[in-house]
Amino acid sequence: MKKRSLVLIGAAILFTTVSCVKEVYVKPNPTETDTFLSQNPDLTDFDKDCIANGVFKPGMQSKTLHFLLGEPKEKTTKQQSWGTQEVWMYNVGGGKKLFSIEDGGVVGIEEMK
């Protein structure tokens, strides 16, 4: 029983570490931001907040990520059991970040050392 509990706790810590990467701040150009916001009136308040604060979080739309960081250095596609997932890689904040994209949204962020 003890062993199973330790395994579950370890798995929970690993999952939390992978999905809760330190926030990275970028400073979007105010003119470009205004243009992007006017061209994308469907953005959620969550996405607008990410842009205003220059942070990346799971739940933001992939077009918001693309606006903030531009074209990814590398894109790969993975076939998961539940569907197709893209992984966008960027060099950000002195390291590599992998953004998992599903159905046009960021579902995970992983920091590579």
Chimera marker file (.cmm) of the C-alpha trace (Angstrom):
<marker_set name="trace">
<marker id="1" x="0.000" y="0.000" z="0.000" r="1" g="1" b="0" radius="0.5"/>
<marker id="2" x="2.811" y="2.392" z="0.922" r="1" g="1" b="0" radius="0.5"/>
<marker id="3" x="4.648" y="1.689" z="-2.332" r="1" g="1" b="0" radius="0.5"/>
<marker id="4" x="1.553" y="2.401" z="-4.463" r="1" g="1" b="0" radius="0.5"/>
<marker id="5" x="0.969" y="5.700" z="-2.625" r="1" g="1" b="0" radius="0.5"/>
<marker id="6" x="4.547" y="6.779" z="-3.259" r="1" g="1" b="0" radius="0.5"/>
<marker id="7" x="4.232" y="5.936" z="-6.950" r="1" g="1" b="0" radius="0.5"/>
<marker id="8" x="1.007" y="7.958" z="-7.234" r="1" g="1" b="0" radius="0.5"/>
<marker id="9" x="2.552" y="10.913" z="-5.406" r="1" g="1" b="0" radius="0.5"/>
<marker id="10" x="5.628" y="10.745" z="-7.669" r="1" g="1" b="0" radius="0.5"/>
<marker id="11" x="3.452" y="10.666" z="-10.779" r="1" g="1" b="0" radius="0.5"/>
<marker id="12" x="1.444" y="13.651" z="-9.535" r="1" g="1" b="0" radius="0.5"/>
<marker id="13" x="4.623" y="15.657" z="-8.899" r="1" g="1" b="0" radius="0.5"/>
<marker id="14" x="6.011" y="14.804" z="-12.347" r="1" g="1" b="0" radius="0.5"/>
<marker id="15" x="2.745" y="15.791" z="-14.063" r="1" g="1" b="0" radius="0.5"/>
<marker id="16" x="2.611" y="19.065" z="-12.131" r="1" g="1" b="0" radius="0.5"/>
<marker id="17" x="6.237" y="19.853" z="-12.990" r="1" g="1" b="0" radius="0.5"/>
<marker id="18" x="5.695" y="19.292" z="-16.722" r="1" g="1" b="0" radius="0.5"/>
<marker id="19" x="2.416" y="21.191" z="-16.991" r="1" g="1" b="0" radius="0.5"/>
<marker id="20" x="3.269" y="24.156" z="-14.734" r="1" g="1" b="0" radius="0.5"/>
<marker id="21" x="6.337" y="25.668" z="-16.336" r="1" g="1" b="0" radius="0.5"/>
<marker id="22" x="7.633" y="28.992" z="-15.119" r="1" g="1" b="0" radius="0.5"/>
<marker id="23" x="5.919" y="31.863" z="-16.871" r="1" g="1" b="0" radius="0.5"/>
<marker id="24" x="8.034" y="33.612" z="-19.463" r="1" g="1" b="0" radius="0.5"/>
<marker id="25" x="7.504" y="37.287" z="-20.108" r="1" g="1" b="0" radius="0.5"/>
<marker id="26" x="7.700" y="38.987" z="-23.476" r="1" g="1" b="0" radius="0.5"/>
<marker id="27" x="6.983" y="42.602" z="-24.227" r="1" g="1" b="0" radius="0.5"/>
<marker id="28" x="4.640" y="42.813" z="-27.219" r="1" g="1" b="0" radius="0.5"/>
<marker id="29" x="4.839" y="45.897" z="-29.410" r="1" g="1" b="0" radius="0.5"/>
<marker id="30" x="1.794" y="48.093" z="-28.531" r="1" g="1" b="0" radius="0.5"/>
<marker id="31" x="1.031" y="48.946" z="-32.174" r="1" g="1" b="0" radius="0.5"/>
<marker id="32" x="1.232" y="45.297" z="-33.271" r="1" g="1" b="0" radius="0.5"/>
<marker id="33" x="-0.864" y="44.308" z="-30.249" r="1" g="1" b="0" radius="0.5"/>
<marker id="34" x="-3.615" y="46.784" z="-31.172" r="1" g="1" b="0" radius="0.5"/>
<marker id="35" x="-3.619" y="45.488" z="-34.753" r="1" g="1" b="0" radius="0.5"/>
<marker id="36" x="-3.744" y="41.849" z="-33.625" r="1" g="1" b="0" radius="0.5"/>
<marker id="37" x="-6.578" y="42.529" z="-31.183" r="1" g="1" b="0" radius="0.5"/>
<marker id="38" x="-8.617" y="44.402" z="-33.794" r="1" g="1" b="0" radius="0.5"/>
<marker id="39" x="-8.097" y="41.567" z="-36.318" r="1" g="1" b="0" radius="0.5"/>
<marker id="40" x="-9.101" y="38.943" z="-33.731" r="1" g="1" b="0" radius="0.5"/>
<marker id="41" x="-12.219" y="40.216" z="-31.951" r="1" g="1" b="0" radius="0.5"/>
<marker id="42" x="-13.056" y="36.638" z="-30.886" r="1" g="1" b="0" radius="0.5"/>
<marker id="43" x="-10.118" y="36.430" z="-28.457" r="1" g="1" b="0" radius="0.5"/>
<marker id="44" x="-11.077" y="35.449" z="-24.949" r="1" g="1" b="0" radius="0.5"/>
<marker id="45" x="-10.301" y="37.626" z="-21.954" r="1" g="1" b="0" radius="0.5"/>
<marker id="46" x="-7.799" y="34.923" z="-20.963" r="1" g="1" b="0" radius="0.5"/>
<marker id="47" x="-5.887" y="35.390" z="-24.250" r="1" g="1" b="0" radius="0.5"/>
<marker id="48" x="-6.037" y="39.172" z="-23.941" r="1" g="1" b="0" radius="0.5"/>
<marker id="49" x="-4.620" y="38.894" z="-20.437" r="1" g="1" b="0" radius="0.5"/>
<marker id="50" x="-1.785" y="36.657" z="-21.696" r="1" g="1" b="0" radius="0.5"/>
<marker id="51" x="-0.947" y="39.260" z="-24.340" r="1" g="1" b="0" radius="0.5"/>
<marker id="52" x="-1.153" y="42.195" z="-21.912" r="1" g="1" b="0" radius="0.5"/>
<marker id="53" x="1.128" y="40.421" z="-19.424" r="1" g="1" b="0" radius="0.5"/>
<marker id="54" x="3.364" y="38.735" z="-22.022" r="1" g="1" b="0" radius="0.5"/>
<marker id="55" x="2.913" y="35.276" z="-20.497" r="1" g="1" b="0" radius="0.5"/>
<marker id="56" x="2.226" y="31.819" z="-21.904" r="1" g="1" b="0" radius="0.5"/>
<marker id="57" x="-0.279" y="29.527" z="-20.228" r="1" g="1" b="0" radius="0.5"/>
<marker id="58" x="-2.153" y="26.378" z="-21.102" r="1" g="1" b="0" radius="0.5"/>
<marker id="59" x="-5.587" y="27.394" z="-22.309" r="1" g="1" b="0" radius="0.5"/>
<marker id="60" x="-4.445" y="30.196" z="-24.589" r="1" g="1" b="0" radius="0.5"/>
<marker id="61" x="-5.204" y="29.955" z="-28.297" r="1" g="1" b="0" radius="0.5"/>
<marker id="62" x="-2.384" y="28.912" z="-30.605" r="1" g="1" b="0" radius="0.5"/>
<marker id="63" x="-2.834" y="32.093" z="-32.654" r="1" g="1" b="0" radius="0.5"/>
<marker id="64" x="-2.070" y="34.108" z="-29.507" r="1" g="1" b="0" radius="0.5"/>
<marker id="65" x="1.095" y="32.085" z="-28.939" r="1" g="1" b="0" radius="0.5"/>
<marker id="66" x="2.067" y="32.626" z="-32.575" r="1" g="1" b="0" radius="0.5"/>
<marker id="67" x="1.478" y="36.374" z="-32.193" r="1" g="1" b="0" radius="0.5"/>
<marker id="68" x="3.677" y="36.557" z="-29.095" r="1" g="1" b="0" radius="0.5"/>
<marker id="69" x="6.548" y="34.358" z="-30.315" r="1" g="1" b="0" radius="0.5"/>
<marker id="70" x="6.240" y="34.210" z="-34.086" r="1" g="1" b="0" radius="0.5"/>
<marker id="71" x="6.877" y="31.122" z="-36.150" r="1" g="1" b="0" radius="0.5"/>
<marker id="72" x="8.079" y="28.140" z="-34.078" r="1" g="1" b="0" radius="0.5"/>
<marker id="73" x="11.637" y="26.960" z="-34.596" r="1" g="1" b="0" radius="0.5"/>
<marker id="74" x="10.247" y="23.487" z="-35.143" r="1" g="1" b="0" radius="0.5"/>
<marker id="75" x="6.808" y="21.874" z="-35.473" r="1" g="1" b="0" radius="0.5"/>
<marker id="76" x="6.081" y="18.192" z="-35.066" r="1" g="1" b="0" radius="0.5"/>
<marker id="77" x="2.851" y="16.219" z="-35.155" r="1" g="1" b="0" radius="0.5"/>
<marker id="78" x="2.043" y="13.367" z="-32.801" r="1" g="1" b="0" radius="0.5"/>
<marker id="79" x="-0.820" y="10.947" z="-33.153" r="1" g="1" b="0" radius="0.5"/>
<marker id="80" x="-2.223" y="10.385" z="-29.677" r="1" g="1" b="0" radius="0.5"/>
<marker id="81" x="-4.927" y="7.883" z="-28.762" r="1" g="1" b="0" radius="0.5"/>
<marker id="82" x="-7.430" y="10.748" z="-28.439" r="1" g="1" b="0" radius="0.5"/>
<marker id="83" x="-6.399" y="12.619" z="-31.585" r="1" g="1" b="0" radius="0.5"/>
<marker id="84" x="-3.667" y="14.595" z="-33.296" r="1" g="1" b="0" radius="0.5"/>
<marker id="85" x="-1.411" y="16.884" z="-31.313" r="1" g="1" b="0" radius="0.5"/>
<marker id="86" x="1.134" y="19.369" z="-32.625" r="1" g="1" b="0" radius="0.5"/>
<marker id="87" x="4.232" y="20.318" z="-30.674" r="1" g="1" b="0" radius="0.5"/>
<marker id="88" x="5.724" y="23.745" z="-31.327" r="1" g="1" b="0" radius="0.5"/>
<marker id="89" x="9.295" y="24.358" z="-30.156" r="1" g="1" b="0" radius="0.5"/>
<marker id="90" x="10.651" y="27.802" z="-29.362" r="1" g="1" b="0" radius="0.5"/>
<marker id="91" x="13.885" y="29.131" z="-27.888" r="1" g="1" b="0" radius="0.5"/>
<marker id="92" x="12.561" y="31.357" z="-25.114" r="1" g="1" b="0" radius="0.5"/>
<marker id="93" x="14.003" y="32.774" z="-21.930" r="1" g="1" b="0" radius="0.5"/>
<marker id="94" x="17.374" y="31.086" z="-22.301" r="1" g="1" b="0" radius="0.5"/>
<marker id="95" x="15.917" y="27.637" z="-22.921" r="1" g="1" b="0" radius="0.5"/>
<marker id="96" x="13.707" y="25.567" z="-25.169" r="1" g="1" b="0" radius="0.5"/>
<marker id="97" x="9.974" y="25.412" z="-24.595" r="1" g="1" b="0" radius="0.5"/>
<marker id="98" x="7.650" y="22.838" z="-26.138" r="1" g="1" b="0" radius="0.5"/>
<marker id="99" x="4.021" y="23.892" z="-26.528" r="1" g="1" b="0" radius="0.5"/>
<marker id="100" x="1.496" y="21.094" z="-27.068" r="1" g="1" b="0" radius="0.5"/>
<marker id="101" x="-1.332" y="22.248" z="-29.333" r="1" g="1" b="0" radius="0.5"/>
<marker id="102" x="-4.717" y="20.556" z="-29.753" r="1" g="1" b="0" radius="0.5"/>
<marker id="103" x="-7.752" y="21.936" z="-31.576" r="1" g="1" b="0" radius="0.5"/>
<marker id="104" x="-6.176" y="25.391" z="-31.907" r="1" g="1" b="0" radius="0.5"/>
<marker id="105" x="-5.260" y="25.765" z="-28.241" r="1" g="1" b="0" radius="0.5"/>
<marker id="106" x="-2.240" y="25.306" z="-25.987" r="1" g="1" b="0" radius="0.5"/>
<marker id="107" x="-2.839" y="22.283" z="-23.767" r="1" g="1" b="0" radius="0.5"/>
<marker id="108" x="0.634" y="21.938" z="-22.266" r="1" g="1" b="0" radius="0.5"/>
<marker id="109" x="3.996" y="23.631" z="-21.919" r="1" g="1" b="0" radius="0.5"/>
<marker id="110" x="7.219" y="21.792" z="-21.237" r="1" g="1" b="0" radius="0.5"/>
<marker id="111" x="10.566" y="23.365" z="-20.475" r="1" g="1" b="0" radius="0.5"/>
<marker id="112" x="13.632" y="21.631" z="-21.903" r="1" g="1" b="0" radius="0.5"/>
<marker id="113" x="16.982" y="22.190" z="-20.262" r="1" g="1" b="0" radius="0.5"/>
<link id1="1" id2="2" r="1" g="1" b="0" radius="0.2"/>
<link id1="2" id2="3" r="1" g="1" b="0" radius="0.2"/>
<link id1="3" id2="4" r="1" g="1" b="0" radius="0.2"/>
<link id1="4" id2="5" r="1" g="1" b="0" radius="0.2"/>
<link id1="5" id2="6" r="1" g="1" b="0" radius="0.2"/>
<link id1="6" id2="7" r="1" g="1" b="0" radius="0.2"/>
<link id1="7" id2="8" r="1" g="1" b="0" radius="0.2"/>
<link id1="8" id2="9" r="1" g="1" b="0" radius="0.2"/>
<link id1="9" id2="10" r="1" g="1" b="0" radius="0.2"/>
<link id1="10" id2="11" r="1" g="1" b="0" radius="0.2"/>
<link id1="11" id2="12" r="1" g="1" b="0" radius="0.2"/>
<link id1="12" id2="13" r="1" g="1" b="0" radius="0.2"/>
<link id1="13" id2="14" r="1" g="1" b="0" radius="0.2"/>
<link id1="14" id2="15" r="1" g="1" b="0" radius="0.2"/>
<link id1="15" id2="16" r="1" g="1" b="0" radius="0.2"/>
<link id1="16" id2="17" r="1" g="1" b="0" radius="0.2"/>
<link id1="17" id2="18" r="1" g="1" b="0" radius="0.2"/>
<link id1="18" id2="19" r="1" g="1" b="0" radius="0.2"/>
<link id1="19" id2="20" r="1" g="1" b="0" radius="0.2"/>
<link id1="20" id2="21" r="1" g="1" b="0" radius="0.2"/>
<link id1="21" id2="22" r="1" g="1" b="0" radius="0.2"/>
<link id1="22" id2="23" r="1" g="1" b="0" radius="0.2"/>
<link id1="23" id2="24" r="1" g="1" b="0" radius="0.2"/>
<link id1="24" id2="25" r="1" g="1" b="0" radius="0.2"/>
<link id1="25" id2="26" r="1" g="1" b="0" radius="0.2"/>
<link id1="26" id2="27" r="1" g="1" b="0" radius="0.2"/>
<link id1="27" id2="28" r="1" g="1" b="0" radius="0.2"/>
<link id1="28" id2="29" r="1" g="1" b="0" radius="0.2"/>
<link id1="29" id2="30" r="1" g="1" b="0" radius="0.2"/>
<link id1="30" id2="31" r="1" g="1" b="0" radius="0.2"/>
<link id1="31" id2="32" r="1" g="1" b="0" radius="0.2"/>
<link id1="32" id2="33" r="1" g="1" b="0" radius="0.2"/>
<link id1="33" id2="34" r="1" g="1" b="0" radius="0.2"/>
<link id1="34" id2="35" r="1" g="1" b="0" radius="0.2"/>
<link id1="35" id2="36" r="1" g="1" b="0" radius="0.2"/>
<link id1="36" id2="37" r="1" g="1" b="0" radius="0.2"/>
<link id1="37" id2="38" r="1" g="1" b="0" radius="0.2"/>
<link id1="38" id2="39" r="1" g="1" b="0" radius="0.2"/>
<link id1="39" id2="40" r="1" g="1" b="0" radius="0.2"/>
<link id1="40" id2="41" r="1" g="1" b="0" radius="0.2"/>
<link id1="41" id2="42" r="1" g="1" b="0" radius="0.2"/>
<link id1="42" id2="43" r="1" g="1" b="0" radius="0.2"/>
<link id1="43" id2="44" r="1" g="1" b="0" radius="0.2"/>
<link id1="44" id2="45" r="1" g="1" b="0" radius="0.2"/>
<link id1="45" id2="46" r="1" g="1" b="0" radius="0.2"/>
<link id1="46" id2="47" r="1" g="1" b="0" radius="0.2"/>
<link id1="47" id2="48" r="1" g="1" b="0" radius="0.2"/>
<link id1="48" id2="49" r="1" g="1" b="0" radius="0.2"/>
<link id1="49" id2="50" r="1" g="1" b="0" radius="0.2"/>
<link id1="50" id2="51" r="1" g="1" b="0" radius="0.2"/>
<link id1="51" id2="52" r="1" g="1" b="0" radius="0.2"/>
<link id1="52" id2="53" r="1" g="1" b="0" radius="0.2"/>
<link id1="53" id2="54" r="1" g="1" b="0" radius="0.2"/>
<link id1="54" id2="55" r="1" g="1" b="0" radius="0.2"/>
<link id1="55" id2="56" r="1" g="1" b="0" radius="0.2"/>
<link id1="56" id2="57" r="1" g="1" b="0" radius="0.2"/>
<link id1="57" id2="58" r="1" g="1" b="0" radius="0.2"/>
<link id1="58" id2="59" r="1" g="1" b="0" radius="0.2"/>
<link id1="59" id2="60" r="1" g="1" b="0" radius="0.2"/>
<link id1="60" id2="61" r="1" g="1" b="0" radius="0.2"/>
<link id1="61" id2="62" r="1" g="1" b="0" radius="0.2"/>
<link id1="62" id2="63" r="1" g="1" b="0" radius="0.2"/>
<link id1="63" id2="64" r="1" g="1" b="0" radius="0.2"/>
<link id1="64" id2="65" r="1" g="1" b="0" radius="0.2"/>
<link id1="65" id2="66" r="1" g="1" b="0" radius="0.2"/>
<link id1="66" id2="67" r="1" g="1" b="0" radius="0.2"/>
<link id1="67" id2="68" r="1" g="1" b="0" radius="0.2"/>
<link id1="68" id2="69" r="1" g="1" b="0" radius="0.2"/>
<link id1="69" id2="70" r="1" g="1" b="0" radius="0.2"/>
<link id1="70" id2="71" r="1" g="1" b="0" radius="0.2"/>
<link id1="71" id2="72" r="1" g="1" b="0" radius="0.2"/>
<link id1="72" id2="73" r="1" g="1" b="0" radius="0.2"/>
<link id1="73" id2="74" r="1" g="1" b="0" radius="0.2"/>
<link id1="74" id2="75" r="1" g="1" b="0" radius="0.2"/>
<link id1="75" id2="76" r="1" g="1" b="0" radius="0.2"/>
<link id1="76" id2="77" r="1" g="1" b="0" radius="0.2"/>
<link id1="77" id2="78" r="1" g="1" b="0" radius="0.2"/>
<link id1="78" id2="79" r="1" g="1" b="0" radius="0.2"/>
<link id1="79" id2="80" r="1" g="1" b="0" radius="0.2"/>
<link id1="80" id2="81" r="1" g="1" b="0" radius="0.2"/>
<link id1="81" id2="82" r="1" g="1" b="0" radius="0.2"/>
<link id1="82" id2="83" r="1" g="1" b="0" radius="0.2"/>
<link id1="83" id2="84" r="1" g="1" b="0" radius="0.2"/>
<link id1="84" id2="85" r="1" g="1" b="0" radius="0.2"/>
<link id1="85" id2="86" r="1" g="1" b="0" radius="0.2"/>
<link id1="86" id2="87" r="1" g="1" b="0" radius="0.2"/>
<link id1="87" id2="88" r="1" g="1" b="0" radius="0.2"/>
<link id1="88" id2="89" r="1" g="1" b="0" radius="0.2"/>
<link id1="89" id2="90" r="1" g="1" b="0" radius="0.2"/>
<link id1="90" id2="91" r="1" g="1" b="0" radius="0.2"/>
<link id1="91" id2="92" r="1" g="1" b="0" radius="0.2"/>
<link id1="92" id2="93" r="1" g="1" b="0" radius="0.2"/>
<link id1="93" id2="94" r="1" g="1" b="0" radius="0.2"/>
<link id1="94" id2="95" r="1" g="1" b="0" radius="0.2"/>
<link id1="95" id2="96" r="1" g="1" b="0" radius="0.2"/>
<link id1="96" id2="97" r="1" g="1" b="0" radius="0.2"/>
<link id1="97" id2="98" r="1" g="1" b="0" radius="0.2"/>
<link id1="98" id2="99" r="1" g="1" b="0" radius="0.2"/>
<link id1="99" id2="100" r="1" g="1" b="0" radius="0.2"/>
<link id1="100" id2="101" r="1" g="1" b="0" radius="0.2"/>
<link id1="101" id2="102" r="1" g="1" b="0" radius="0.2"/>
<link id1="102" id2="103" r="1" g="1" b="0" radius="0.2"/>
<link id1="103" id2="104" r="1" g="1" b="0" radius="0.2"/>
<link id1="104" id2="105" r="1" g="1" b="0" radius="0.2"/>
<link id1="105" id2="106" r="1" g="1" b="0" radius="0.2"/>
<link id1="106" id2="107" r="1" g="1" b="0" radius="0.2"/>
<link id1="107" id2="108" r="1" g="1" b="0" radius="0.2"/>
<link id1="108" id2="109" r="1" g="1" b="0" radius="0.2"/>
<link id1="109" id2="110" r="1" g="1" b="0" radius="0.2"/>
<link id1="110" id2="111" r="1" g="1" b="0" radius="0.2"/>
<link id1="111" id2="112" r="1" g="1" b="0" radius="0.2"/>
<link id1="112" id2="113" r="1" g="1" b="0" radius="0.2"/>
</marker_set>
